[in-house]
Amino acid sequence: MSKITFEIVEHLADLSENASGWMKEVNLVSGNGRAAKYDIREWDPEHQSMSKGITLTEDEMRQLIESVQSYLNK
């Protein structure tokens, strides 16, 4: 089994911190040398371990932002 690698290309936002110090973040993350995607998940303080999360392409992120803005503007 090959090792999964990741690189946080750009940190975009901190959303919240849980009781154990893990931070829910929005980042641009490159996995296994691929193009970076938007990534929302919790990270330990040293960014060595991560929780399950969600990755979005640029188009998916734009659609999510538009959908949330539309919902909030009702």
C-alpha positions as CSV (number, residue, x, y, z in Angstrom):
1,M,0.0,0.0,0.0
2,S,1.5,3.4,-1.0
3,K,1.7,6.2,1.5
4,I,-0.7,9.1,1.1
5,T,1.0,12.5,1.0
6,F,-0.5,15.9,1.4
7,E,0.6,19.5,1.3
8,I,-1.4,22.5,2.5
9,V,-0.8,24.9,-0.4
10,E,-2.7,27.8,1.1
11,H,-4.5,28.2,4.4
12,L,-7.8,30.1,3.8
13,A,-9.7,30.1,7.1
14,D,-10.1,28.7,10.6
15,L,-13.7,27.9,11.3
16,S,-13.7,26.5,14.9
17,E,-11.5,24.7,17.5
18,N,-12.6,21.6,19.4
19,A,-11.8,20.7,23.0
20,S,-8.7,18.8,22.1
21,G,-7.2,21.7,20.2
22,W,-7.9,20.4,16.7
23,M,-8.9,23.2,14.3
24,K,-11.6,23.0,11.6
25,E,-10.0,24.7,8.6
26,V,-10.6,25.6,5.0
27,N,-7.4,25.1,3.0
28,L,-6.2,24.4,-0.5
29,V,-4.6,21.0,-0.3
30,S,-2.6,19.0,-2.8
31,G,-2.8,15.2,-2.2
32,N,-0.2,12.9,-3.7
33,G,1.2,15.6,-5.9
34,R,-2.1,16.3,-7.6
35,A,-3.7,19.7,-8.3
36,A,-4.8,21.4,-5.1
37,K,-8.5,21.3,-4.1
38,Y,-10.5,23.1,-1.5
39,D,-10.5,21.1,1.7
40,I,-12.6,21.4,4.8
41,R,-11.6,19.2,7.8
42,E,-10.1,19.3,11.3
43,W,-6.3,19.2,11.7
44,D,-4.2,18.7,14.8
45,P,-2.1,21.7,16.0
46,E,1.0,20.4,14.1
47,H,-0.9,19.6,10.9
48,Q,0.4,16.0,11.0
49,S,-3.0,14.3,11.5
50,M,-6.4,15.1,10.0
51,S,-10.0,14.0,10.4
52,K,-12.3,12.9,7.7
53,G,-13.4,15.8,5.6
54,I,-14.6,17.0,2.3
55,T,-12.7,18.1,-0.8
56,L,-14.2,20.3,-3.5
57,T,-13.1,21.4,-6.9
58,E,-13.1,25.1,-7.8
59,D,-16.5,24.7,-9.6
60,E,-18.0,22.8,-6.6
61,M,-16.7,25.5,-4.2
62,R,-18.2,28.3,-6.3
63,Q,-21.6,26.4,-6.5
64,L,-21.5,25.9,-2.7
65,I,-20.8,29.6,-2.1
66,E,-23.6,30.7,-4.5
67,S,-26.0,28.2,-2.9
68,V,-25.2,29.4,0.7
69,Q,-25.4,33.1,-0.3
70,S,-28.8,32.5,-2.0
71,Y,-30.1,30.7,1.1
72,L,-28.8,33.4,3.5
73,N,-30.4,36.2,1.3
74,K,-33.9,34.8,1.5
